[in-house]
Amino acid sequence: MKQKLFFDFIVNKENNTIHIIREFNSNLSTVWKAWTTAELLDKWWGPKPWRAETKFMDFNEGGYWLYAMVSPEGERHYSKASFLSIVVEKSFTSKGGFSDENGVINTDFPQNLWENTFIQQDDKVTVDMLLTFDSLSDLEAEIKMGFKEGMTIDLNQLDELLEKLN
C-alpha cells in the first residue's frame, strides 16, 4: 500500500502568498537534484499532458532557468526563473514568471518570489515552498490559471520520478 505523504497548500491573501509544504519519500540529495537539474525537472515539471522542456539552465546565484511548457500539439509557453540565492541541499530562492523564448519577462502576467527550503526528516524530505506575489490581483490571477491543480499534478509526478531514482 502506498504511503500517504504530507501535502498542504495555503493561500494568504493578506500577505499575497501561497505556502506549499510537501513531503517526499526519498533522500535529500535525490530530491535536491530533482529540483535543480534540467534533465530531471523536464521529467516532472509540467502537469500532463503538458511537459517542460528546458532551453537553458544555469543553477547558480545570478543564473536562471528558461523553459517552455509544451502542449501535446507542440504549443509553447515560456517561463524564466532567475536564481537569487542558493544554499546547497538546504534552500534556493528565485524570481520569475512567464516570458518569451528569449527569457524576457512578460509583465502582463503575475511574477513571484519563490523560496524553497529542503528538510531531511528520518527517511523523508519535506520541501517548504513560499511564493510571494507583487499584488493580490497577481496572486488571484495565478490561482485562476489553475496553479494549485497544476502543482498538485507536478508534485505527484515528482513522487513517481523519485520512486524510479531511489
C-alpha positions in Angstrom: 0.0 0.0 0.0 1.3 3.4 -1.0 2.2 5.7 2.0 0.3 9.0 2.3 2.7 11.9 2.2 2.0 15.2 3.8 0.7 18.0 1.5 -0.5 21.4 2.5 -1.5 24.4 0.2 -2.3 27.6 2.0 -3.3 30.9 0.2 -2.8 34.0 2.3 -4.5 37.0 0.6 -3.4 39.5 3.3 0.3 38.7 2.5 -0.1 37.8 -1.2 1.4 34.4 -0.6 0.9 30.8 -1.4 2.6 28.4 1.1 3.0 24.8 0.0 4.5 22.1 2.2 5.1 18.7 0.6 6.7 15.6 1.9 8.6 13.1 -0.3 9.6 9.6 0.3 13.3 10.0 -0.7 16.6 11.3 0.5 17.7 14.9 0.4 20.3 14.5 -2.3 17.9 13.0 -4.8 15.1 15.5 -4.0 17.5 18.4 -4.4 18.8 17.1 -7.8 15.2 16.7 -9.0 14.5 20.3 -8.3 17.9 21.7 -9.6 18.9 19.6 -12.6 17.3 20.4 -16.0 17.2 16.8 -17.2 15.2 15.8 -14.1 13.0 18.9 -14.0 11.9 18.2 -17.5 10.6 14.7 -16.3 8.2 16.0 -13.7 7.6 19.8 -14.1 4.5 20.5 -16.1 1.2 18.8 -15.5 0.5 16.1 -18.0 -0.4 16.1 -20.8 1.9 19.2 -20.9 5.6 18.8 -20.3 8.5 21.0 -19.5 11.4 21.5 -22.0 14.5 23.3 -20.7 16.0 25.8 -23.2 18.7 27.0 -20.8 19.7 26.3 -17.2 22.4 27.8 -15.0 21.7 26.7 -11.4 24.0 29.3 -9.7 23.3 32.6 -8.0 22.7 35.1 -10.8 21.9 32.2 -13.2 18.4 31.3 -14.5 16.2 28.5 -15.8 14.4 29.2 -19.1 11.9 26.6 -20.1 8.8 26.0 -22.2 5.6 24.3 -21.2 4.9 22.2 -24.3 1.4 21.0 -25.2 0.8 17.7 -26.9 0.2 19.7 -30.1 3.6 21.5 -29.7 2.3 24.8 -28.4 4.9 26.5 -26.2 4.6 28.9 -23.3 7.9 30.1 -21.9 8.8 30.9 -18.3 12.0 32.2 -16.7 13.2 31.8 -13.1 16.2 33.8 -12.0 18.2 32.3 -9.1 18.8 34.8 -6.3 20.3 32.7 -3.6 21.3 29.0 -3.2 22.4 27.1 -0.2 23.2 23.6 -1.5 20.8 20.9 -0.2 19.1 23.5 2.1 17.4 26.2 0.1 17.1 28.3 -3.0 15.2 31.4 -4.0 14.2 32.5 -7.4 12.1 35.3 -9.0 10.3 34.8 -12.3 7.2 34.4 -14.4 6.0 33.9 -17.9 8.5 35.1 -20.6 9.2 35.0 -24.3 11.5 32.4 -25.8 14.5 34.6 -25.1 13.7 35.0 -21.4 12.2 38.5 -21.5 9.6 38.5 -18.7 6.0 39.2 -19.8 4.8 41.8 -17.2 1.2 41.2 -18.3 1.2 38.0 -16.2 2.0 37.5 -12.5 5.5 37.2 -11.3 6.6 35.8 -7.9 9.4 35.3 -5.5 9.7 31.6 -4.9 11.6 30.3 -1.7 12.2 26.6 -1.4 13.6 25.0 1.8 14.5 21.4 1.9 14.4 19.5 5.2 15.5 15.9 5.8 13.4 14.1 8.4 14.3 10.5 9.0 13.6 8.7 5.7 11.6 11.6 4.1 12.3 15.1 2.8 9.9 18.0 3.2 10.0 20.8 0.7 8.6 24.0 2.1 7.7 26.5 -0.7 6.7 30.1 -0.2 5.6 32.1 -3.2 5.2 35.8 -2.7 3.3 37.9 -5.3 3.6 41.6 -6.0 -0.1 42.2 -5.5 -3.4 40.5 -4.6 -4.5 40.6 -8.2 -1.4 38.8 -9.3 -2.0 36.1 -6.6 -5.6 35.7 -7.7 -4.7 35.5 -11.4 -2.2 32.7 -10.6 -4.8 30.8 -8.7 -7.4 31.3 -11.5 -4.9 29.9 -14.1 -5.1 26.6 -12.2 -1.8 26.8 -10.2 -3.0 24.6 -7.3 -4.2 21.9 -9.6 -1.1 22.1 -11.8 1.3 22.0 -8.8 -0.5 19.1 -7.3 -0.1 17.1 -10.5 3.6 18.2 -10.8 4.4 17.1 -7.2 2.7 13.7 -7.8 4.8 13.3 -10.9 7.9 14.1 -8.8 6.8 11.3 -6.5 6.8 8.9 -9.4 10.2 10.1 -10.6 11.7 9.7 -7.1 10.5 6.1 -6.9 12.5 5.4 -10.0 15.6 7.3 -8.8 15.7 5.8 -5.3 
